[in-house]
């Protein structure tokens, strides 16, 4: 009898403990579930907290080739853009480097656009990516058909600003007016990172850029002087460090000393003859190939009997630079790094 009572008591205790355990488990599960829901809500709240977002163009205004003055208005993005058109190759490069997805249109110009080599296949026109014209001639119908949430433009497209705003009010001018070239590149990276939530990646990319700039400055300090020239259709143009010089940053930001500061200021350089180069006689001659041809195709013109008399030729310091990166897609975070690598690789 006592044994039966003992077993009964034991069974009752077991049932009681099991019930308590079940209640505790339910309580724990409920708490975990509530925590997970709270975390999810917080993540969603954080993700959407940035929007609506007001975005300012990196330059307040501009002037088109016909002299028309433009003011770039602030853009309010209600949510993160999912359908993106970038007419600027450099900014397309930056978006790609940050890992931004959703490109629905590029200025491929029927396959003739000078898109950087590392982007050309990825952003070739397809069912998902529209060819929206060239850098200077926009196909507005193609832009409208792509239904972009945002359009990024730079100087070459500024004359289309008002027309593009009729398609979407979210037209952002990404050309920086920073007096410091490298700071301007970083501004475009920061702008893209803010819109698309890529700040951590942006810091990583900017750190790499700073390292490359420092390495080129150290290299440049070892030369007495240099000259930046651009080759185009058998003509040569020269650039110094003047305020309106297209490649002044090679001197001001990359650290090269200009062999002359007496070149007519122009974004496209001046008519700077081979005799002028010989007269200046730079230690380093940096040649940008505007024709986007291979090096061997222009060496025959550049390295003529006049240039062979220069110090740069005699010391093997003529550097041929990629025209796509240097002329058509400047300001992209990857292309800028590649440009710096070109100099480092060639000036051993």
N, C-alpha and C positions, 0 to 999 in steps of 0.2 A: 504494500500500500504506500509506504513511504517512497519507494522507488518510483511508483507511478506519479506521485505528487511532485517528485524532483524533476522527472522528465517533462511534466506538464509546465512547471515553472520555467524550465530551461527553454521549452518551445515558445512560451509566451515572451520571454526575454529576447529570444532571437527575432521573433516577429516585430517586437518593439524597436530593436536596433536597426532592423532592415527598413522599417518605416522612417525612422529618423534619418538613415542614410539616404533614402530616396528623396526626403524633403530637402536635405542638404544639397544633394546632387541637382535637384530641380532649381534650388535657390542659386547655386553656383552657375548652372547653365543659363539661368535667366540673367544673372549679373554679367556673364560673359557676352551674352547676346546684346544686352543693353550697351555694354562697352563698345562692341563692334559697331552697333548702329550709330553710337555717338561719334566714333572715329570716322565712319563713312560720311556722316553728316558734316563733320568738321572738315574732312578732305574736300567734299563737294563745295562747302562754303568757301574754303580757301581758294579752290580752283576758280570759282566764279567771282571771288571778291574783287579781282582786278578789273572786272567789267561791270558797267560800261567804262571804257577807257578813252581818255582824250589824248590823241596823238598829235604832236606838233611836227611839221616838216622841219628838216634840219637847216633849211634856209628860209628866211621869211618871205623872200620874193626874188624875182629874176627878171631878166629882159630877154625876149625872144630875138631871133636873128633879124626880124623886121623892125625891131625897136620897140615892140609892145611891152609895157611893164605888167608884170604879174605879181599878185599877192597870193601866197599859198595858205589856204585856210586850215584851221585846226580840224581834225577829223575825230568824230566820236564813234568808236566801235562798240556796238551793243554786246557783242560776244566775240570770242576768238575766231578770226577768219578761217574758214575751211576751204575756200576757193580763191586762189591767189594768182595774180598776174604780175610778173616783174619784167619791166622793159629794160632794166639796167642789168647787164651781165654780172657786174661786180656784186650787186645786191643778191642776185640769184645765187651766186657762189657762196655768199655769206649765209643765206637761208639754208642751202644744202649742207654747209659745214656744221650748222647748228642742229641739223636733223629735222628741220621743218618739212612737213608733208603738205600736200594739197595744191601743188603748182598745176594750174589748168591752162596756162598760156605763156608762151615765150616769143620773143622777136626772132624767129628762126629764118625769116626772109627766104622762104622757099628752099631751105637747106643751104643757103649761101651766107647765113649769118655767122659772124666770127665769135661763136660761143666757145669758151675755154674748152680745151681738149678733154679735161676730166669730167665735163658736164654734157658734152655733145650727145653722146648716146643715151644717157639717162633722160634728157629732156628733149629728145627728138620728137617732132610732131607725131601724134598718134590719135587714137580714139579718145584718149583721156587728156591730151595736151594739145591745145590749138596753136597754130602758127598765126600770130596776131600782127604780122608785118615785119618791118625792119626797125632799126634803131631810130630812124628819122621819118619813116613813112608808115603810119599806123593803119591797120585794117580795122576800122571801127566796127564793122559788121561782125567780124570774127571775135572781137573783144566782147561785144554785147551777147553773142551766142554762147560764149564761155561762162556767162553769168558769174562774174567774179564778186567776191565779198570785199576785196581790197585790190587796188592797183598801185604799184610802186613805180615811180618815174624818176628820171634825172634830167640833166640839161638838154640832151638831144630830143627829148619828147615834150619839153615845156610848152611848145606852141600848141599842143593838143590838150592842154590841161582842162580848159573849159568844156571841150567836147567829151572828154573822158568822164568829167563830173556828171554829165547827163546820163551816163550809163550807170554809174554808182557815185555817190557823194564821197566815198572812201578812197580818195586819190591822195597818196602821200608822196611828197617830193623828198628823196633821200640824199640828194647831193649836199654834202656838208660845206659850209662856208668857213670852217675853222682855218685859221692862219697856219696852223701846224698840221701837216699832211697826215701823220700817223695818228694824231688825236682825232682827225676827221674820220679815218678808217674805224677807229674804236667807237666813235659816235654811231656809225651805221650798225655796228655789231650790237651795241647796247640797245638801239632802237628795236632791232629785230628780236633781240632776246626778251625785251620787256613785253612786246606784243604776244610772243609765242611761249613765254614762260621757260626760256632756255638760259637763265642767268648763269648757272654753274658752268655749262659748256662754254659760254661766252668768256668767262674769266680764264678758262683753260686756253682758249684760242688766243686771247689777247696776251697772255703770258708767253706763249710761243712766239708771237709776233715781236714782242719786246726783246726776247733773246736773240732773234735774227737781226733786228735793227742794231743791237749792241755789237754783234759780231761783225756786221758790215761797217759800222763806224770804226771799229778797231782796225779793220782791213784798210779802210779809206785813209786813215791817219798815216799809213805807211807810204802814201804817194804824194808827190809834190802838188799835182793838179790833175784835173780831168775835164773832159768835154763830153756833153751829151749831144748826140746828133740823131736825126731821124731820116731814114732813106725811104723815098717814095717815087716810083716811076723815074728812076735814074737821076733824081734830084736829091740834094742833101740840104737839110735844115739844121740850124744850130740853136742850142738853148743854154742860157746862163741861169743865174739865180735870181733874176728880176721878179718883181711882184706878179707880173702877168705871164710869166714863163710857165708853160705846161709842166715841165719837168724840173722846176726849181727845187722840189723836194729831194732830188738826188744829191743836191749840195746841202740844202738847209736841214734835212732830216736824216739823210744817210751818211753825211759827213765828208763828202768829197769837196775839195777846194776848186772853184771854177778857174779854168785857165784864163778866162776873160769875162769881164762883166760889161762888155760893150756890144752885146747882141740886141738887135731890135726886139722889144718885148712883144710877144705874140703867143697865143695858145698853140699855134701850129709852127712856131719857130720862124726864122728868117731865111731868106735866100742866102745860104752860107756856103760859098763855093769850096771846092777842094783846096784851092789856093788859100782860102781863109783858114782852113784847118791847118795847113802847113805853116802859115804865118803864126798862128797861135801855138802850134807844136805841143799839144798836150802829152803828158806822160801816159794817161789812160784815155782811150777813146771808146765810149759806150754808144753803140749803134743800135737804134730801135728800128726794126724792119716793118715799116708801115704797110708794105705790100703783102705781108704774111706769106712769104715764100721761104724756101729752105736756105740755109746759110750759103751753100755753094752757089746758089743762083745769084746772090748779090755780091759775093766776094770779088768777082771779076770786075765789077764796077767800083766798089769801094777801094779795093787794094790796087789802085792804078799807080802809074809812075810817080804821081805827085804824093799820094799818101805813103808810098814806100819810103819817102824821105823823112817821114815824121818819126819822132821818138817812140810813139805808141806802136808803130809797125815794127821798128827795129828791135824793140824790147818785148815784142809779142804780147802787147797789152791792148789789142783791139778786141772788144767784147761784143758779140752779136746777141741782142736781146729779143725775146719772143714778142712779136707785134701784137698778138691777141691779148696777152696779159698786160702789156705795157700801154697799149693804145685803146683797146676796146673794152677791157674789163677791169680797169683799175678800181681800187677801193674794196674789192672782195677780200675777205680775210685769208682765203686759201691762195688766191692769185698773188696777193702781196707777199705772202711767205715764199711762194715760188719765185717771184721776182728777186727777192733778196738771196735766195738760194742760187739763182743764176749767177749773180755777181760773185758770191762766195766760191762757187764751183770753178768759175773761169779765171778768177784772179788768185791763182794758187800761191 
